[in-house]
Amino acid sequence: MLWVVAYDIPVTKRRNKIAKLLEGYGKRVQYSVFECDLEESQFSELRNRLLKLLKLPDDSLRYYPIAANMTRKIVILGGDGLYEKPDHFAV
């Protein structure tokens, strides 16, 4: 399933760690927004790893699931196209 992961992290060091982790699971599409095409186990792993990095309630992070039948309705203006899962991940 495609997930849109968006975050607001006020501390640069922590924000950079979260961005680096997300780069291993998907593609940055905006400064604080990633698209990640993940199996359920990968999504669970990502959630657990991000939870260890977050400082709540100072940090904010959201996951938005995008059903496969809805991806063709996504409108993209500028930037790259929709994220396509690579053959393998570097985590």
PDB file of N, CA, C and O in Angstrom:
ATOM      1  N   MET A   1       0.842  -1.178   0.000  1.00  0.00           N
ATOM      2  CA  MET A   1       0.000   0.000   0.000  1.00  0.00           C
ATOM      3  C   MET A   1       0.882   1.234   0.000  1.00  0.00           C
ATOM      4  O   MET A   1       1.946   1.261   0.618  1.00  0.00           O
ATOM      5  N   LEU A   2       0.423   2.241  -0.696  1.00  0.00           N
ATOM      6  CA  LEU A   2       1.147   3.515  -0.699  1.00  0.00           C
ATOM      7  C   LEU A   2       0.765   4.304   0.548  1.00  0.00           C
ATOM      8  O   LEU A   2      -0.415   4.464   0.861  1.00  0.00           O
ATOM      9  N   TRP A   3       1.778   4.792   1.251  1.00  0.00           N
ATOM     10  CA  TRP A   3       1.576   5.629   2.424  1.00  0.00           C
ATOM     11  C   TRP A   3       2.217   6.986   2.180  1.00  0.00           C
ATOM     12  O   TRP A   3       3.329   7.076   1.659  1.00  0.00           O
ATOM     13  N   VAL A   4       1.514   8.027   2.556  1.00  0.00           N
ATOM     14  CA  VAL A   4       2.103   9.358   2.583  1.00  0.00           C
ATOM     15  C   VAL A   4       2.446   9.630   4.043  1.00  0.00           C
ATOM     16  O   VAL A   4       1.585   9.564   4.921  1.00  0.00           O
ATOM     17  N   VAL A   5       3.711   9.934   4.286  1.00  0.00           N
ATOM     18  CA  VAL A   5       4.184  10.201   5.643  1.00  0.00           C
ATOM     19  C   VAL A   5       4.598  11.669   5.704  1.00  0.00           C
ATOM     20  O   VAL A   5       5.474  12.107   4.957  1.00  0.00           O
ATOM     21  N   ALA A   6       3.971  12.415   6.587  1.00  0.00           N
ATOM     22  CA  ALA A   6       4.249  13.844   6.733  1.00  0.00           C
ATOM     23  C   ALA A   6       4.639  14.120   8.175  1.00  0.00           C
ATOM     24  O   ALA A   6       4.072  13.541   9.101  1.00  0.00           O
ATOM     25  N   TYR A   7       5.600  14.996   8.361  1.00  0.00           N
ATOM     26  CA  TYR A   7       6.045  15.278   9.726  1.00  0.00           C
ATOM     27  C   TYR A   7       6.369  16.745   9.922  1.00  0.00           C
ATOM     28  O   TYR A   7       6.656  17.486   8.982  1.00  0.00           O
ATOM     29  N   ASP A   8       6.311  17.128  11.186  1.00  0.00           N
ATOM     30  CA  ASP A   8       6.726  18.463  11.618  1.00  0.00           C
ATOM     31  C   ASP A   8       7.585  18.252  12.854  1.00  0.00           C
ATOM     32  O   ASP A   8       7.071  17.970  13.937  1.00  0.00           O
ATOM     33  N   ILE A   9       8.895  18.389  12.688  1.00  0.00           N
ATOM     34  CA  ILE A   9       9.857  18.122  13.754  1.00  0.00           C
ATOM     35  C   ILE A   9      10.646  19.417  13.992  1.00  0.00           C
ATOM     36  O   ILE A   9      11.359  19.867  13.096  1.00  0.00           O
ATOM     37  N   PRO A  10      10.532  20.021  15.179  1.00  0.00           N
ATOM     38  CA  PRO A  10      11.171  21.318  15.400  1.00  0.00           C
ATOM     39  C   PRO A  10      12.687  21.270  15.573  1.00  0.00           C
ATOM     40  O   PRO A  10      13.344  22.295  15.395  1.00  0.00           O
ATOM     41  N   VAL A  11      13.262  20.126  15.911  1.00  0.00           N
ATOM     42  CA  VAL A  11      14.705  20.018  16.168  1.00  0.00           C
ATOM     43  C   VAL A  11      15.391  19.433  14.930  1.00  0.00           C
ATOM     44  O   VAL A  11      15.074  18.328  14.490  1.00  0.00           O
ATOM     45  N   THR A  12      16.332  20.194  14.382  1.00  0.00           N
ATOM     46  CA  THR A  12      16.982  19.817  13.119  1.00  0.00           C
ATOM     47  C   THR A  12      17.646  18.445  13.190  1.00  0.00           C
ATOM     48  O   THR A  12      17.483  17.644  12.270  1.00  0.00           O
ATOM     49  N   LYS A  13      18.380  18.156  14.245  1.00  0.00           N
ATOM     50  CA  LYS A  13      19.087  16.864  14.338  1.00  0.00           C
ATOM     51  C   LYS A  13      18.094  15.701  14.289  1.00  0.00           C
ATOM     52  O   LYS A  13      18.322  14.721  13.579  1.00  0.00           O
ATOM     53  N   ARG A  14      17.011  15.804  15.030  1.00  0.00           N
ATOM     54  CA  ARG A  14      16.007  14.740  15.042  1.00  0.00           C
ATOM     55  C   ARG A  14      15.278  14.673  13.698  1.00  0.00           C
ATOM     56  O   ARG A  14      14.989  13.589  13.191  1.00  0.00           O
ATOM     57  N   ARG A  15      14.987  15.846  13.130  1.00  0.00           N
ATOM     58  CA  ARG A  15      14.315  15.896  11.823  1.00  0.00           C
ATOM     59  C   ARG A  15      15.174  15.221  10.759  1.00  0.00           C
ATOM     60  O   ARG A  15      14.652  14.493   9.914  1.00  0.00           O
ATOM     61  N   ASN A  16      16.486  15.455  10.792  1.00  0.00           N
ATOM     62  CA  ASN A  16      17.393  14.836   9.817  1.00  0.00           C
ATOM     63  C   ASN A  16      17.444  13.319   9.984  1.00  0.00           C
ATOM     64  O   ASN A  16      17.504  12.586   8.997  1.00  0.00           O
ATOM     65  N   LYS A  17      17.421  12.848  11.233  1.00  0.00           N
ATOM     66  CA  LYS A  17      17.419  11.396  11.467  1.00  0.00           C
ATOM     67  C   LYS A  17      16.147  10.766  10.907  1.00  0.00           C
ATOM     68  O   LYS A  17      16.192   9.697  10.296  1.00  0.00           O
ATOM     69  N   ILE A  18      15.032  11.422  11.114  1.00  0.00           N
ATOM     70  CA  ILE A  18      13.763  10.891  10.617  1.00  0.00           C
ATOM     71  C   ILE A  18      13.745  10.904   9.093  1.00  0.00           C
ATOM     72  O   ILE A  18      13.286   9.944   8.475  1.00  0.00           O
ATOM     73  N   ALA A  19      14.232  11.967   8.487  1.00  0.00           N
ATOM     74  CA  ALA A  19      14.272  12.035   7.022  1.00  0.00           C
ATOM     75  C   ALA A  19      15.182  10.935   6.463  1.00  0.00           C
ATOM     76  O   ALA A  19      14.843  10.285   5.474  1.00  0.00           O
ATOM     77  N   LYS A  20      16.337  10.733   7.104  1.00  0.00           N
ATOM     78  CA  LYS A  20      17.263   9.697   6.632  1.00  0.00           C
ATOM     79  C   LYS A  20      16.627   8.314   6.743  1.00  0.00           C
ATOM     80  O   LYS A  20      16.780   7.485   5.846  1.00  0.00           O
ATOM     81  N   LEU A  21      15.923   8.066   7.828  1.00  0.00           N
ATOM     82  CA  LEU A  21      15.245   6.781   7.984  1.00  0.00           C
ATOM     83  C   LEU A  21      14.192   6.607   6.888  1.00  0.00           C
ATOM     84  O   LEU A  21      14.112   5.545   6.271  1.00  0.00           O
ATOM     85  N   LEU A  22      13.395   7.629   6.646  1.00  0.00           N
ATOM     86  CA  LEU A  22      12.342   7.542   5.639  1.00  0.00           C
ATOM     87  C   LEU A  22      12.906   7.352   4.235  1.00  0.00           C
ATOM     88  O   LEU A  22      12.270   6.714   3.396  1.00  0.00           O
ATOM     89  N   GLU A  23      14.090   7.896   3.970  1.00  0.00           N
ATOM     90  CA  GLU A  23      14.714   7.713   2.652  1.00  0.00           C
ATOM     91  C   GLU A  23      14.965   6.239   2.357  1.00  0.00           C
ATOM     92  O   GLU A  23      15.046   5.843   1.194  1.00  0.00           O
ATOM     93  N   GLY A  24      15.090   5.425   3.403  1.00  0.00           N
ATOM     94  CA  GLY A  24      15.283   3.991   3.226  1.00  0.00           C
ATOM     95  C   GLY A  24      13.996   3.243   2.916  1.00  0.00           C
ATOM     96  O   GLY A  24      14.021   2.068   2.548  1.00  0.00           O
ATOM     97  N   TYR A  25      12.876   3.932   3.069  1.00  0.00           N
ATOM     98  CA  TYR A  25      11.588   3.277   2.858  1.00  0.00           C
ATOM     99  C   TYR A  25      10.786   3.852   1.698  1.00  0.00           C
ATOM    100  O   TYR A  25       9.841   3.228   1.215  1.00  0.00           O
ATOM    101  N   GLY A  26      11.169   5.045   1.257  1.00  0.00           N
ATOM    102  CA  GLY A  26      10.372   5.670   0.207  1.00  0.00           C
ATOM    103  C   GLY A  26      11.103   6.842  -0.409  1.00  0.00           C
ATOM    104  O   GLY A  26      12.332   6.918  -0.398  1.00  0.00           O
ATOM    105  N   LYS A  27      10.321   7.742  -0.939  1.00  0.00           N
ATOM    106  CA  LYS A  27      10.876   8.882  -1.692  1.00  0.00           C
ATOM    107  C   LYS A  27      10.356  10.194  -1.110  1.00  0.00           C
ATOM    108  O   LYS A  27       9.161  10.346  -0.855  1.00  0.00           O
ATOM    109  N   ARG A  28      11.281  11.145  -0.904  1.00  0.00           N
ATOM    110  CA  ARG A  28      10.875  12.468  -0.438  1.00  0.00           C
ATOM    111  C   ARG A  28      10.199  13.194  -1.600  1.00  0.00           C
ATOM    112  O   ARG A  28      10.777  13.308  -2.681  1.00  0.00           O
ATOM    113  N   VAL A  29       8.990  13.681  -1.383  1.00  0.00           N
ATOM    114  CA  VAL A  29       8.270  14.397  -2.430  1.00  0.00           C
ATOM    115  C   VAL A  29       8.109  15.875  -2.100  1.00  0.00           C
ATOM    116  O   VAL A  29       7.843  16.687  -2.986  1.00  0.00           O
ATOM    117  N   GLN A  30       8.270  16.222  -0.837  1.00  0.00           N
ATOM    118  CA  GLN A  30       8.347  17.605  -0.400  1.00  0.00           C
ATOM    119  C   GLN A  30       9.267  17.624   0.813  1.00  0.00           C
ATOM    120  O   GLN A  30       9.682  16.560   1.271  1.00  0.00           O
ATOM    121  N   TYR A  31       9.605  18.808   1.356  1.00  0.00           N
ATOM    122  CA  TYR A  31      10.577  18.869   2.441  1.00  0.00           C
ATOM    123  C   TYR A  31      10.258  17.913   3.585  1.00  0.00           C
ATOM    124  O   TYR A  31      11.163  17.246   4.086  1.00  0.00           O
ATOM    125  N   SER A  32       9.041  17.827   3.999  1.00  0.00           N
ATOM    126  CA  SER A  32       8.670  16.985   5.137  1.00  0.00           C
ATOM    127  C   SER A  32       7.605  15.963   4.779  1.00  0.00           C
ATOM    128  O   SER A  32       6.809  15.561   5.627  1.00  0.00           O
ATOM    129  N   VAL A  33       7.596  15.548   3.526  1.00  0.00           N
ATOM    130  CA  VAL A  33       6.598  14.586   3.059  1.00  0.00           C
ATOM    131  C   VAL A  33       7.270  13.498   2.222  1.00  0.00           C
ATOM    132  O   VAL A  33       8.021  13.784   1.290  1.00  0.00           O
ATOM    133  N   PHE A  34       6.982  12.246   2.576  1.00  0.00           N
ATOM    134  CA  PHE A  34       7.515  11.100   1.845  1.00  0.00           C
ATOM    135  C   PHE A  34       6.369  10.251   1.331  1.00  0.00           C
ATOM    136  O   PHE A  34       5.304  10.198   1.946  1.00  0.00           O
ATOM    137  N   GLU A  35       6.584   9.585   0.199  1.00  0.00           N
ATOM    138  CA  GLU A  35       5.687   8.549  -0.292  1.00  0.00           C
ATOM    139  C   GLU A  35       6.417   7.225  -0.132  1.00  0.00           C
ATOM    140  O   GLU A  35       7.555   7.073  -0.575  1.00  0.00           O
ATOM    141  N   CYS A  36       5.751   6.271   0.506  1.00  0.00           N
ATOM    142  CA  CYS A  36       6.368   4.969   0.779  1.00  0.00           C
ATOM    143  C   CYS A  36       5.397   3.872   0.367  1.00  0.00           C
ATOM    144  O   CYS A  36       4.275   3.810   0.869  1.00  0.00           O
ATOM    145  N   ASP A  37       5.825   3.009  -0.543  1.00  0.00           N
ATOM    146  CA  ASP A  37       5.009   1.866  -0.969  1.00  0.00           C
ATOM    147  C   ASP A  37       5.479   0.667  -0.160  1.00  0.00           C
ATOM    148  O   ASP A  37       6.539   0.108  -0.438  1.00  0.00           O
ATOM    149  N   LEU A  38       4.694   0.266   0.846  1.00  0.00           N
ATOM    150  CA  LEU A  38       5.166  -0.698   1.832  1.00  0.00           C
ATOM    151  C   LEU A  38       4.204  -1.849   2.022  1.00  0.00           C
ATOM    152  O   LEU A  38       2.984  -1.690   1.964  1.00  0.00           O
ATOM    153  N   GLU A  39       4.789  -3.016   2.251  1.00  0.00           N
ATOM    154  CA  GLU A  39       4.009  -4.164   2.722  1.00  0.00           C
ATOM    155  C   GLU A  39       3.658  -3.884   4.187  1.00  0.00           C
ATOM    156  O   GLU A  39       4.272  -3.030   4.827  1.00  0.00           O
ATOM    157  N   GLU A  40       2.676  -4.601   4.703  1.00  0.00           N
ATOM    158  CA  GLU A  40       2.238  -4.356   6.082  1.00  0.00           C
ATOM    159  C   GLU A  40       3.387  -4.512   7.083  1.00  0.00           C
ATOM    160  O   GLU A  40       3.515  -3.717   8.015  1.00  0.00           O
ATOM    161  N   SER A  41       4.215  -5.530   6.890  1.00  0.00           N
ATOM    162  CA  SER A  41       5.333  -5.739   7.822  1.00  0.00           C
ATOM    163  C   SER A  41       6.348  -4.597   7.746  1.00  0.00           C
ATOM    164  O   SER A  41       6.913  -4.195   8.763  1.00  0.00           O
ATOM    165  N   GLN A  42       6.576  -4.077   6.540  1.00  0.00           N
ATOM    166  CA  GLN A  42       7.493  -2.948   6.391  1.00  0.00           C
ATOM    167  C   GLN A  42       6.920  -1.703   7.056  1.00  0.00           C
ATOM    168  O   GLN A  42       7.641  -0.936   7.695  1.00  0.00           O
ATOM    169  N   PHE A  43       5.616  -1.515   6.896  1.00  0.00           N
ATOM    170  CA  PHE A  43       4.985  -0.350   7.517  1.00  0.00           C
ATOM    171  C   PHE A  43       5.077  -0.454   9.036  1.00  0.00           C
ATOM    172  O   PHE A  43       5.357   0.541   9.705  1.00  0.00           O
ATOM    173  N   SER A  44       4.850  -1.624   9.581  1.00  0.00           N
ATOM    174  CA  SER A  44       4.946  -1.828  11.024  1.00  0.00           C
ATOM    175  C   SER A  44       6.367  -1.559  11.517  1.00  0.00           C
ATOM    176  O   SER A  44       6.566  -0.917  12.549  1.00  0.00           O
ATOM    177  N   GLU A  45       7.342  -2.054  10.774  1.00  0.00           N
ATOM    178  CA  GLU A  45       8.746  -1.816  11.129  1.00  0.00           C
ATOM    179  C   GLU A  45       9.066  -0.320  11.105  1.00  0.00           C
ATOM    180  O   GLU A  45       9.701   0.201  12.021  1.00  0.00           O
ATOM    181  N   LEU A  46       8.623   0.359  10.055  1.00  0.00           N
ATOM    182  CA  LEU A  46       8.869   1.801   9.938  1.00  0.00           C
ATOM    183  C   LEU A  46       8.231   2.550  11.103  1.00  0.00           C
ATOM    184  O   LEU A  46       8.863   3.414  11.710  1.00  0.00           O
ATOM    185  N   ARG A  47       6.988   2.222  11.412  1.00  0.00           N
ATOM    186  CA  ARG A  47       6.295   2.878  12.535  1.00  0.00           C
ATOM    187  C   ARG A  47       7.067   2.709  13.832  1.00  0.00           C
ATOM    188  O   ARG A  47       7.235   3.667  14.586  1.00  0.00           O
ATOM    189  N   ASN A  48       7.536   1.499  14.096  1.00  0.00           N
ATOM    190  CA  ASN A  48       8.278   1.240  15.334  1.00  0.00           C
ATOM    191  C   ASN A  48       9.596   2.011  15.362  1.00  0.00           C
ATOM    192  O   ASN A  48       9.979   2.563  16.394  1.00  0.00           O
ATOM    193  N   ARG A  49      10.278   2.044  14.233  1.00  0.00           N
ATOM    194  CA  ARG A  49      11.563   2.760  14.194  1.00  0.00           C
ATOM    195  C   ARG A  49      11.361   4.267  14.342  1.00  0.00           C
ATOM    196  O   ARG A  49      12.142   4.938  15.017  1.00  0.00           O
ATOM    197  N   LEU A  50      10.315   4.796  13.715  1.00  0.00           N
ATOM    198  CA  LEU A  50      10.044   6.235  13.844  1.00  0.00           C
ATOM    199  C   LEU A  50       9.622   6.582  15.267  1.00  0.00           C
ATOM    200  O   LEU A  50      10.011   7.624  15.795  1.00  0.00           O
ATOM    201  N   LEU A  51       8.837   5.722  15.881  1.00  0.00           N
ATOM    202  CA  LEU A  51       8.377   5.982  17.241  1.00  0.00           C
ATOM    203  C   LEU A  51       9.549   6.124  18.205  1.00  0.00           C
ATOM    204  O   LEU A  51       9.483   6.896  19.162  1.00  0.00           O
ATOM    205  N   LYS A  52      10.622   5.378  17.953  1.00  0.00           N
ATOM    206  CA  LYS A  52      11.810   5.468  18.809  1.00  0.00           C
ATOM    207  C   LYS A  52      12.551   6.792  18.633  1.00  0.00           C
ATOM    208  O   LYS A  52      13.259   7.235  19.537  1.00  0.00           O
ATOM    209  N   LEU A  53      12.388   7.422  17.470  1.00  0.00           N
ATOM    210  CA  LEU A  53      13.079   8.688  17.202  1.00  0.00           C
ATOM    211  C   LEU A  53      12.264   9.914  17.602  1.00  0.00           C
ATOM    212  O   LEU A  53      12.825  10.973  17.884  1.00  0.00           O
ATOM    213  N   LEU A  54      10.958   9.772  17.624  1.00  0.00           N
ATOM    214  CA  LEU A  54      10.096  10.925  17.895  1.00  0.00           C
ATOM    215  C   LEU A  54      10.137  11.333  19.352  1.00  0.00           C
ATOM    216  O   LEU A  54      10.289  10.500  20.245  1.00  0.00           O
ATOM    217  N   LYS A  55       9.999  12.630  19.574  1.00  0.00           N
ATOM    218  CA  LYS A  55       9.832  13.160  20.923  1.00  0.00           C
ATOM    219  C   LYS A  55       8.426  13.770  20.964  1.00  0.00           C
ATOM    220  O   LYS A  55       8.183  14.888  20.511  1.00  0.00           O
ATOM    221  N   LEU A  56       7.531  12.983  21.524  1.00  0.00           N
ATOM    222  CA  LEU A  56       6.135  13.430  21.617  1.00  0.00           C
ATOM    223  C   LEU A  56       5.919  14.144  22.938  1.00  0.00           C
ATOM    224  O   LEU A  56       6.507  13.712  23.930  1.00  0.00           O
ATOM    225  N   PRO A  57       5.139  15.182  23.032  1.00  0.00           N
ATOM    226  CA  PRO A  57       4.271  15.721  21.990  1.00  0.00           C
ATOM    227  C   PRO A  57       4.900  16.843  21.163  1.00  0.00           C
ATOM    228  O   PRO A  57       4.204  17.494  20.384  1.00  0.00           O
ATOM    229  N   ASP A  58       6.220  17.081  21.323  1.00  0.00           N
ATOM    230  CA  ASP A  58       6.855  18.166  20.561  1.00  0.00           C
ATOM    231  C   ASP A  58       6.814  17.905  19.056  1.00  0.00           C
ATOM    232  O   ASP A  58       6.601  18.824  18.266  1.00  0.00           O
ATOM    233  N   ASP A  59       7.020  16.653  18.668  1.00  0.00           N
ATOM    234  CA  ASP A  59       7.044  16.284  17.250  1.00  0.00           C
ATOM    235  C   ASP A  59       5.652  15.852  16.792  1.00  0.00           C
ATOM    236  O   ASP A  59       4.813  15.436  17.590  1.00  0.00           O
ATOM    237  N   SER A  60       5.439  15.963  15.501  1.00  0.00           N
ATOM    238  CA  SER A  60       4.170  15.537  14.913  1.00  0.00           C
ATOM    239  C   SER A  60       4.477  14.746  13.651  1.00  0.00           C
ATOM    240  O   SER A  60       5.305  15.151  12.835  1.00  0.00           O
ATOM    241  N   LEU A  61       3.804  13.618  13.502  1.00  0.00           N
ATOM    242  CA  LEU A  61       4.007  12.780  12.321  1.00  0.00           C
ATOM    243  C   LEU A  61       2.673  12.148  11.964  1.00  0.00           C
ATOM    244  O   LEU A  61       1.930  11.711  12.843  1.00  0.00           O
ATOM    245  N   ARG A  62       2.372  12.100  10.679  1.00  0.00           N
ATOM    246  CA  ARG A  62       1.093  11.529  10.220  1.00  0.00           C
ATOM    247  C   ARG A  62       1.342  10.549   9.096  1.00  0.00           C
ATOM    248  O   ARG A  62       2.226  10.736   8.261  1.00  0.00           O
ATOM    249  N   TYR A  63       0.528   9.482   9.096  1.00  0.00           N
ATOM    250  CA  TYR A  63       0.541   8.484   8.028  1.00  0.00           C
ATOM    251  C   TYR A  63      -0.808   8.543   7.321  1.00  0.00           C
ATOM    252  O   TYR A  63      -1.854   8.496   7.968  1.00  0.00           O
ATOM    253  N   TYR A  64      -0.785   8.643   6.018  1.00  0.00           N
ATOM    254  CA  TYR A  64      -2.021   8.650   5.228  1.00  0.00           C
ATOM    255  C   TYR A  64      -1.978   7.473   4.259  1.00  0.00           C
ATOM    256  O   TYR A  64      -1.149   7.462   3.349  1.00  0.00           O
ATOM    257  N   PRO A  65      -2.846   6.488   4.433  1.00  0.00           N
ATOM    258  CA  PRO A  65      -2.871   5.367   3.483  1.00  0.00           C
ATOM    259  C   PRO A  65      -3.568   5.782   2.192  1.00  0.00           C
ATOM    260  O   PRO A  65      -4.582   6.480   2.214  1.00  0.00           O
ATOM    261  N   ILE A  66      -3.007   5.342   1.065  1.00  0.00           N
ATOM    262  CA  ILE A  66      -3.606   5.611  -0.237  1.00  0.00           C
ATOM    263  C   ILE A  66      -3.915   4.263  -0.884  1.00  0.00           C
ATOM    264  O   ILE A  66      -2.999   3.532  -1.261  1.00  0.00           O
ATOM    265  N   ALA A  67      -5.165   3.939  -1.011  1.00  0.00           N
ATOM    266  CA  ALA A  67      -5.568   2.672  -1.619  1.00  0.00           C
ATOM    267  C   ALA A  67      -5.101   2.622  -3.078  1.00  0.00           C
ATOM    268  O   ALA A  67      -5.062   3.642  -3.766  1.00  0.00           O
ATOM    269  N   ALA A  68      -4.749   1.415  -3.534  1.00  0.00           N
ATOM    270  CA  ALA A  68      -4.219   1.245  -4.889  1.00  0.00           C
ATOM    271  C   ALA A  68      -5.161   1.811  -5.952  1.00  0.00           C
ATOM    272  O   ALA A  68      -4.705   2.381  -6.943  1.00  0.00           O
ATOM    273  N   ASN A  69      -6.469   1.657  -5.751  1.00  0.00           N
ATOM    274  CA  ASN A  69      -7.406   2.153  -6.758  1.00  0.00           C
ATOM    275  C   ASN A  69      -7.537   3.677  -6.741  1.00  0.00           C
ATOM    276  O   ASN A  69      -8.200   4.247  -7.607  1.00  0.00           O
ATOM    277  N   MET A  70      -6.913   4.340  -5.767  1.00  0.00           N
ATOM    278  CA  MET A  70      -6.995   5.802  -5.686  1.00  0.00           C
ATOM    279  C   MET A  70      -5.738   6.499  -6.221  1.00  0.00           C
ATOM    280  O   MET A  70      -5.752   7.711  -6.435  1.00  0.00           O
ATOM    281  N   THR A  71      -4.655   5.749  -6.439  1.00  0.00           N
ATOM    282  CA  THR A  71      -3.408   6.396  -6.859  1.00  0.00           C
ATOM    283  C   THR A  71      -3.542   7.086  -8.212  1.00  0.00           C
ATOM    284  O   THR A  71      -2.877   8.091  -8.466  1.00  0.00           O
ATOM    285  N   ARG A  72      -4.395   6.554  -9.077  1.00  0.00           N
ATOM    286  CA  ARG A  72      -4.547   7.190 -10.401  1.00  0.00           C
ATOM    287  C   ARG A  72      -5.289   8.519 -10.310  1.00  0.00           C
ATOM    288  O   ARG A  72      -5.310   9.290 -11.269  1.00  0.00           O
ATOM    289  N   LYS A  73      -5.896   8.783  -9.161  1.00  0.00           N
ATOM    290  CA  LYS A  73      -6.609  10.049  -8.989  1.00  0.00           C
ATOM    291  C   LYS A  73      -5.745  11.134  -8.337  1.00  0.00           C
ATOM    292  O   LYS A  73      -6.189  12.269  -8.166  1.00  0.00           O
ATOM    293  N   ILE A  74      -4.521  10.776  -7.979  1.00  0.00           N
ATOM    294  CA  ILE A  74      -3.623  11.746  -7.361  1.00  0.00           C
ATOM    295  C   ILE A  74      -3.205  12.771  -8.419  1.00  0.00           C
ATOM    296  O   ILE A  74      -2.814  12.406  -9.528  1.00  0.00           O
ATOM    297  N   VAL A  75      -3.288  14.018  -8.075  1.00  0.00           N
ATOM    298  CA  VAL A  75      -2.893  15.099  -8.974  1.00  0.00           C
ATOM    299  C   VAL A  75      -1.547  15.631  -8.504  1.00  0.00           C
ATOM    300  O   VAL A  75      -1.397  16.018  -7.346  1.00  0.00           O
ATOM    301  N   ILE A  76      -0.579  15.650  -9.396  1.00  0.00           N
ATOM    302  CA  ILE A  76       0.766  16.127  -9.076  1.00  0.00           C
ATOM    303  C   ILE A  76       1.086  17.293 -10.000  1.00  0.00           C
ATOM    304  O   ILE A  76       1.014  17.170 -11.223  1.00  0.00           O
ATOM    305  N   LEU A  77       1.437  18.414  -9.405  1.00  0.00           N
ATOM    306  CA  LEU A  77       1.832  19.588 -10.174  1.00  0.00           C
ATOM    307  C   LEU A  77       3.282  19.905  -9.824  1.00  0.00           C
ATOM    308  O   LEU A  77       3.577  20.243  -8.677  1.00  0.00           O
ATOM    309  N   GLY A  78       4.175  19.805 -10.774  1.00  0.00           N
ATOM    310  CA  GLY A  78       5.592  20.043 -10.517  1.00  0.00           C
ATOM    311  C   GLY A  78       6.238  18.845  -9.842  1.00  0.00           C
ATOM    312  O   GLY A  78       5.558  17.934  -9.370  1.00  0.00           O
ATOM    313  N   GLY A  79       7.550  18.864  -9.806  1.00  0.00           N
ATOM    314  CA  GLY A  79       8.284  17.780  -9.170  1.00  0.00           C
ATOM    315  C   GLY A  79       8.193  16.489  -9.957  1.00  0.00           C
ATOM    316  O   GLY A  79       7.750  16.460 -11.105  1.00  0.00           O
ATOM    317  N   ASP A  80       8.627  15.417  -9.300  1.00  0.00           N
ATOM    318  CA  ASP A  80       8.621  14.102  -9.935  1.00  0.00           C
ATOM    319  C   ASP A  80       7.236  13.483  -9.871  1.00  0.00           C
ATOM    320  O   ASP A  80       6.338  13.980  -9.191  1.00  0.00           O
ATOM    321  N   GLY A  81       7.089  12.376 -10.605  1.00  0.00           N
ATOM    322  CA  GLY A  81       5.837  11.636 -10.596  1.00  0.00           C
ATOM    323  C   GLY A  81       5.655  10.869  -9.301  1.00  0.00           C
ATOM    324  O   GLY A  81       6.459  10.981  -8.376  1.00  0.00           O
ATOM    325  N   LEU A  82       4.600  10.098  -9.250  1.00  0.00           N
ATOM    326  CA  LEU A  82       4.274   9.293  -8.091  1.00  0.00           C
ATOM    327  C   LEU A  82       5.377   8.287  -7.807  1.00  0.00           C
ATOM    328  O   LEU A  82       5.996   7.750  -8.726  1.00  0.00           O
ATOM    329  N   TYR A  83       5.613   8.041  -6.535  1.00  0.00           N
ATOM    330  CA  TYR A  83       6.655   7.109  -6.109  1.00  0.00           C
ATOM    331  C   TYR A  83       6.392   5.704  -6.643  1.00  0.00           C
ATOM    332  O   TYR A  83       5.274   5.196  -6.554  1.00  0.00           O
ATOM    333  N   GLU A  84       7.420   5.086  -7.194  1.00  0.00           N
ATOM    334  CA  GLU A  84       7.348   3.690  -7.619  1.00  0.00           C
ATOM    335  C   GLU A  84       8.357   2.905  -6.815  1.00  0.00           C
ATOM    336  O   GLU A  84       9.527   3.277  -6.725  1.00  0.00           O
ATOM    337  N   LYS A  85       7.899   1.826  -6.238  1.00  0.00           N
ATOM    338  CA  LYS A  85       8.730   0.999  -5.380  1.00  0.00           C
ATOM    339  C   LYS A  85       9.892   0.404  -6.170  1.00  0.00           C
ATOM    340  O   LYS A  85       9.688  -0.172  -7.238  1.00  0.00           O
ATOM    341  N   PRO A  86      11.137   0.545  -5.636  1.00  0.00           N
ATOM    342  CA  PRO A  86      12.280  -0.079  -6.313  1.00  0.00           C
ATOM    343  C   PRO A  86      12.269  -1.591  -6.101  1.00  0.00           C
ATOM    344  O   PRO A  86      11.475  -2.114  -5.319  1.00  0.00           O
ATOM    345  N   ASP A  87      13.152  -2.277  -6.802  1.00  0.00           N
ATOM    346  CA  ASP A  87      13.238  -3.732  -6.660  1.00  0.00           C
ATOM    347  C   ASP A  87      13.693  -4.140  -5.274  1.00  0.00           C
ATOM    348  O   ASP A  87      13.311  -5.205  -4.787  1.00  0.00           O
ATOM    349  N   HIS A  88      14.524  -3.293  -4.613  1.00  0.00           N
ATOM    350  CA  HIS A  88      15.026  -3.612  -3.285  1.00  0.00           C
ATOM    351  C   HIS A  88      15.198  -2.328  -2.489  1.00  0.00           C
ATOM    352  O   HIS A  88      15.225  -1.237  -3.058  1.00  0.00           O
ATOM    353  N   PHE A  89      15.314  -2.459  -1.165  1.00  0.00           N
ATOM    354  CA  PHE A  89      15.485  -1.325  -0.269  1.00  0.00           C
ATOM    355  C   PHE A  89      16.854  -1.390   0.396  1.00  0.00           C
ATOM    356  O   PHE A  89      17.388  -2.472   0.640  1.00  0.00           O
ATOM    357  N   ALA A  90      17.406  -0.236   0.681  1.00  0.00           N
ATOM    358  CA  ALA A  90      18.616  -0.125   1.507  1.00  0.00           C
ATOM    359  C   ALA A  90      18.183   0.473   2.836  1.00  0.00           C
ATOM    360  O   ALA A  90      17.970   1.681   2.937  1.00  0.00           O
ATOM    361  N   VAL A  91      18.054  -0.365   3.850  1.00  0.00           N
ATOM    362  CA  VAL A  91      17.598   0.108   5.171  1.00  0.00           C
ATOM    363  C   VAL A  91      18.736   0.077   6.139  1.00  0.00           C
ATOM    364  O   VAL A  91      18.566   0.435   7.304  1.00  0.00           O
TER     365      VAL A  91
END
